[in-house]
Amino acid sequence: MTRVTVLPHDALCPEGAVLEVDPGLSLCDALLANGIEIEHACEKSCACTTCHVIVREGFAALDPATEKEDDLLDKAWGLELTSRLACQARVGTTALTVEIPRYTINHASELKR
């Protein structure tokens, strides 16, 4: 199991969380399995940016993003050098710390942040 620390997010995880995650699981699936309802408008098919996260620690240990993911990330709100789509980033054996940005670009979202 790999430790994934989720920094506090006002709407999704106000206290933050520390998760123990099976390596190979996507960050999105790990968050959802632990009750953190991150948006995933495209149903985790790498077709939107609603599951955008910023990896604050452990970024270098992740497999590189694909060209498709990089192209989508260019459209994400609050893009940083360590941004990833949670549906594409797979947990390895190195501990991660992730931040879920306050906003997403999802015109169909009903989640109030």
N, C-alpha and C positions, 0 to 999 in steps of 0.2 A: 504494500500500500504506500502511496505517495501523499505527502501532506500538501494540501492546497489551501492557502490562506486567502480569504476573500475580505477585502477592505470594506468598511461600512458604506452602505448606500442607503440614503434616506427612505426610499420606497421598497426596495427589494430585500435588503439585509441590514437593518438599522444598527445592529450591534456588531456587524462583521461576522465571520465564521471561520472555523478551521475544519477542513474536511479531510478525510482519509479516502483516497481514490485509487481504484485499480489502474495500474499503468495500461495504456492503450485506449482508455476511455476519452472521448472528447471533453473539453472543458464545459461545453454546453450541456452534455448529458450528465456530467458530474454535478453541475450546479442544479439542474432540474431534479435529479435524483435526491438531492439534499434539501429540497423545498425552496430553492432560490429561483424564482420564476423569471429568469432572463428571457427577454423577447427573442423570438426566432421565427419571424414572419414567413420565411421561405421553407419552413419545416426542416431546417438544417441541411439545405441542398447547395449552399454556397452561391446564393443568388440575391442576397441583400446584405445589409450591414447592421441589422438590428441586434445581433449578438456580439457586437464589437466589444472587446475588452482590452485593457492596457495591462501588460504583464510587467509588474514592478520589480519582481525578482525571479530569476530562473529563465529568462527569455532565451538566452544563448543555448540552453539545453533542449529547446523545442526543435522539432524538425522545421526546416525553412518553409515559409509560406509558398504556395504555388503562384504562378503568374496570375491566374484567375483571382485568387484571394487578394493579391497585391492590388490588382486593378479595382476590385470592389472597395478595398480599404481606402483608396484615394477619395472615395465619396463619403466616408464615415465622419460623423461629427466628432471633433476633438481628437483627430488623428495624432498619434505620437510615434516615435521611432520603434517603440516596443508594442505597438498595437497588433492585435490578431483578431480573427473571427473565432469565437468560442466553438463554433460548430466544426472548425477545421483543425484547431490546435489540439493535439493529443497529448495527454499527460504521459510523461515518461517516468523515470526513477528519481529525478531531481525535484526537490520541493519548489513550489511556485507561490508567488503572491500576485493576486490579480485585483484590478480595480474595474468595476463596471461604471462606465461613464454616466453622468447624470442624464444626458439626453441621447436619443437615437433619431435617425431620419426614417420615420415610419409614418406615413400619412394615414394609415389605417389603424394605428394603435389606439386602443381604448384605455391603456394603462395611464393613470394620472401620476405624474412624478412630482 
